[in-house]
Amino acid sequence: MINDLDFIINKFDFDISLYGNFDNNHFVKDLWPVVYILSDGVINEAYVGETTDAYSRMSSHLKNSKKNKLSTVYLITSNKFNKSATLDIESNLIKYISGDGQFKLINGNIGLANHNYYQKKEIYWDIFKSIWDNLRTVGIAKHPIDFIDNSDLFKYSPYKTLSSEQKSGLLIIMKSLLDNKYKNIIIEGGAGTGKTILAIFLFKLLNSDNEDFNFEEFGVDEYEFIELVFELKKKYPNPKMALVVPMSSFRTTLKKIFKNIKGLNANMVIGPAEIVKETYDIVIVDESHRLRRRVNLGAYFRAFDVACEKLKLDKNSCNELDWIKKQSECAIFFYDENQSIKPSDVRKDSFDKLKTDNLTKIEYLKSQFRVKGGYDYVNYIDKLLRCELDHTKPIFNNQNYEFILFDSIDEMISEIKSRDLENGLSRLVAGYSWPWMTNKKDSKQNYDIEIEKTRLKWNSTNIDWVNSNNSIDEVGCIHTTQGYDLNYTGVIFGKEITYDFETKQIKILKENYYDVNGKQSIDNPEELKDFIINIYKTIMLRGIRGTYIYVCDNNLREYFSQFISKNKIENQTLIVNTDEVIPYVNCIPLFDIKVAAGNFGKLQTAFDCSWVKIPNNYKPSSDLFACEIIGESMNKIIPNGSICLFRKYTNGSRDGEIVLAEHTNLQDKDFGSSYTIKEYRSSKNYNEDNWSHKSIILKPRSNNSEYEDIILNEDELSELKIIGIFECVL
């Protein structure tokens, strides 16, 4: 039993002995709202529910052929629970257990609560976070909440509660599937309108048994939805379905997601060429604007021709869109003409022709679910790239979204890396304005991009690059980011795009565009311009929280500066006047590391130091302190001379984090003292075969290769003291 001030978690065997155990629980006996988790660690399956009648609910579950295979009940009770709170906690548990990946949920994916109630944010979210931490203790949960929030499994989970707009979109699709007049359904929607979520949600819906849904707790407003579910499942009792994803990188990501969802499997996610193997009841095509035709296909020409031959289609006149239509009883195409980026993409006129077919239904998704700048931001960048903005009007400003123009590439890189430390999933992405040199076997060059003497490398992998280990130090392209969500995107406009002040239009310099398959066969300059504009617009819609811009071309930078707020590096007054100091309420101590050498512990409690403001997004705490960081050993993340925020280290994980460390025998090159700021790595993150005993590596993150790893072997570890964990640059 786990007993917290706000809740209790009791563990029981899931069998008939449960009823006797419940007799001792007043929450159950008094019909109090409770939340429960049924699980089994052998088959790695779980079910989450809530009820006011635990006796009858457990009796029902024990008779269920799927649920009675589970072995354990975790009963979560609290004096603070009410019906709204337990519905909300149930919904959050379903979402986060699904995103955690430790267990496959056997829950259905409809009927999840998402409503406001008294003290939801003030009290119950904190209670849920405490419940989650305790579930990690007992092994039901594995990852922390902030980690799950950034995972693809969570972002694309079919257990995410749909908004009213998303429900409307799903209802449209469901009704269209039931209407026998239509063979093809085109769902038009721009980047971030939730197309992939709807596709996965529909897959889960049609591949779950009715008994997986808890229909008892649906509201009156969901009756229409329930009726449609039953009608669909009657029409498609065991549907043969495929999700076609043209881009190989995103396809690999979605395969991993399907593998971790009960009722789905990775084989349901296929590439366009695989559609020729068999026919399907329902085919959903995500990013259908990236289906291909027989132009600029490179090594794919042979496979394309073989597929056409198998389907008995003329290879010179057909395309992958035709393959889908032929191999499906019903096809759903998620489509956005503004995300077509290459001449090999199926032309817009092919989709226009399909729209005129009497067997085709067209629907639209309009709400923006990705970028917090909303439709205003989407519309603004569209007009910016089409040169339709009025410079006399106010520039884009949204307190929920950072849209910033940088004059220095190093400053933008530093900001992206800071955002990655704070929020994760912050990446650099560029237009294809530099050749990819580092992937050539005979190349002696270890960089691809050079800007202001700063050298960068293109993405080292094409598969799931945004989640790869080295991605924060690399630059992605459209092919490795289309379809993905980021928190912050640093977009580099290359030398292939400029601005003509005479015509007042953006202009493309074809000779500076290095995507060979992206420009071959294009004779019309306006066609190439449309593709490149679409590329930049697409990557500018990746960032959930913000988009940072750096422009290589002077003319384009001058044009953008009229419409994008400039990055302002200001020497803010962080120091708090002596007469205004309220320690750990409005300020935290600023320590001098060099002065503090060998005596840091005393300074942590002394008040004979400077005091600096507490950042607005941090709660006042005596665990916080600041230091000025001198030197270049961490300049990829911490610029020389920065004042940085640290949190006192107590215990727990520190692997991969930036630490302020002290070592008796260490004389840091930057500080000239026994203190150092480095990234902490244990030997398990390296090739353990190279180590005969435990080691710790204090790793610099510098553009200067002269800084080397500090390696501390087992006999030196007793002298190592971790003082603080880096939070951010102030």
URCORUR-V910013 format. One record per backbone hydrogen bond with DSSP energy under -0.5 kcal/mol. CO is the residue of the C=O (numbers start at 1). NH is the residue of the N-H. If there is no record, write none. Layout:
BEGIN
co: [CO/CO]
nh: [NH/NH]
END
This chain:
BEGIN
co: [1/2/2/7/8/8/9/10/12/13/15/16/17/18/19/20/21/22/24/25/25/26/27/28/34/35/36/37/38/39/39/40/40/44/45/46/47/49/51/53/54/55/56/57/58/59/60/61/64/66/67/71/72/73/73/74/74/75/75/76/77/78/82/83/84/85/86/87/88/89/90/91/92/93/94/95/96/97/97/103/104/117/119/119/120/123/124/125/126/127/128/129/130/131/132/133/134/135/135/135/136/144/145/146/147/148/151/152/154/157/163/164/165/166/167/168/169/170/171/172/173/174/175/176/178/179/183/184/185/185/186/186/187/188/190/192/192/194/195/196/197/198/199/200/201/202/203/205/209/210/212/213/214/215/219/220/222/223/224/225/226/227/228/229/230/231/232/234/236/239/240/240/242/242/243/243/244/247/248/249/250/251/252/253/254/255/256/257/258/260/261/265/266/268/268/270/271/272/273/274/275/280/281/282/283/284/284/285/285/286/287/288/291/292/293/297/298/300/301/302/303/304/305/306/307/308/308/309/313/314/314/318/319/319/320/321/322/323/324/325/327/330/331/331/332/332/333/333/334/335/336/337/339/342/344/347/347/348/349/350/351/352/353/354/357/359/359/361/363/365/367/371/373/374/374/375/376/377/378/379/380/381/382/383/383/384/389/390/398/401/401/402/403/404/405/406/408/409/410/411/412/413/414/415/416/417/418/419/419/420/425/425/427/428/429/431/432/435/437/440/449/451/453/454/456/456/457/462/464/465/468/470/471/473/474/475/476/477/477/478/478/480/481/486/487/487/488/489/489/490/490/491/491/492/492/493/494/496/498/499/500/500/505/507/508/509/510/512/514/515/515/516/516/519/521/523/524/524/525/526/527/528/529/530/531/532/533/534/535/536/538/539/542/544/545/546/547/548/549/550/553/554/555/556/557/559/560/560/563/565/567/568/570/572/574/577/577/578/582/582/582/586/587/588/589/589/590/591/591/592/594/596/599/599/600/602/602/610/611/612/615/621/623/625/626/627/627/628/629/629/632/633/634/634/637/639/642/642/643/644/645/645/646/647/654/657/658/659/659/660/660/661/662/663/666/668/673/674/676/676/678/678/679/680/681/682/683/686/687/688/694/695/696/696/697/697/698/699/701/703/704/709/710/710/711/712/713/713/714/716/717/719/721/721/723/724/725/728]
nh: [3/4/9/4/10/77/2/75/73/15/18/19/21/22/23/23/24/25/26/28/29/30/32/31/51/76/49/74/47/71/72/44/45/104/40/106/38/36/34/57/58/59/60/61/62/63/63/64/68/69/70/14/39/12/75/37/76/10/77/35/8/81/86/87/88/89/90/91/92/93/94/95/96/97/98/99/100/101/103/105/46/120/123/124/125/127/128/129/130/131/132/133/134/135/136/137/138/139/140/141/139/148/149/150/150/151/155/156/157/160/167/168/169/170/171/172/173/174/175/176/177/178/179/179/180/182/331/361/187/333/188/363/335/365/193/369/370/198/199/200/201/202/203/204/205/206/207/208/212/213/108/215/217/218/222/223/226/227/228/229/230/231/232/233/234/235/236/237/239/241/281/282/244/284/245/270/286/251/252/253/254/255/256/257/258/259/260/260/261/262/264/268/269/243/270/245/274/275/276/277/278/329/330/242/332/244/286/288/334/246/290/291/346/320/295/300/301/304/305/306/307/308/309/310/311/312/313/312/315/317/318/294/322/323/324/325/326/327/328/328/280/283/185/333/285/334/187/335/288/189/339/340/341/345/293/350/351/352/353/354/355/356/356/357/360/183/184/186/188/190/369/374/377/377/378/379/380/381/382/383/384/385/386/388/389/387/391/393/401/398/403/547/565/549/567/551/412/413/414/415/416/417/418/419/420/421/422/423/424/424/487/488/490/476/492/433/514/437/440/443/456/454/455/451/448/449/475/464/467/468/471/473/474/457/428/459/430/480/481/481/482/466/484/544/545/546/427/491/548/429/492/493/550/431/494/552/497/509/507/501/504/505/500/498/510/512/513/514/516/518/519/519/520/522/523/525/527/528/529/530/531/532/533/534/535/536/537/538/539/540/541/542/486/372/402/489/404/491/406/493/557/558/559/560/561/562/563/564/396/405/569/570/572/574/613/580/581/581/585/586/587/614/584/612/591/626/610/593/628/596/597/599/602/603/604/605/606/590/576/588/618/624/648/646/591/629/644/630/641/642/635/701/637/638/639/642/629/644/730/627/727/728/625/725/657/680/726/661/678/723/724/676/721/666/668/672/668/663/661/678/659/680/699/656/697/685/686/688/690/691/714/683/698/712/681/699/710/679/636/705/707/711/698/712/713/696/716/717/717/719/720/664/662/723/649/660/647/645]
END
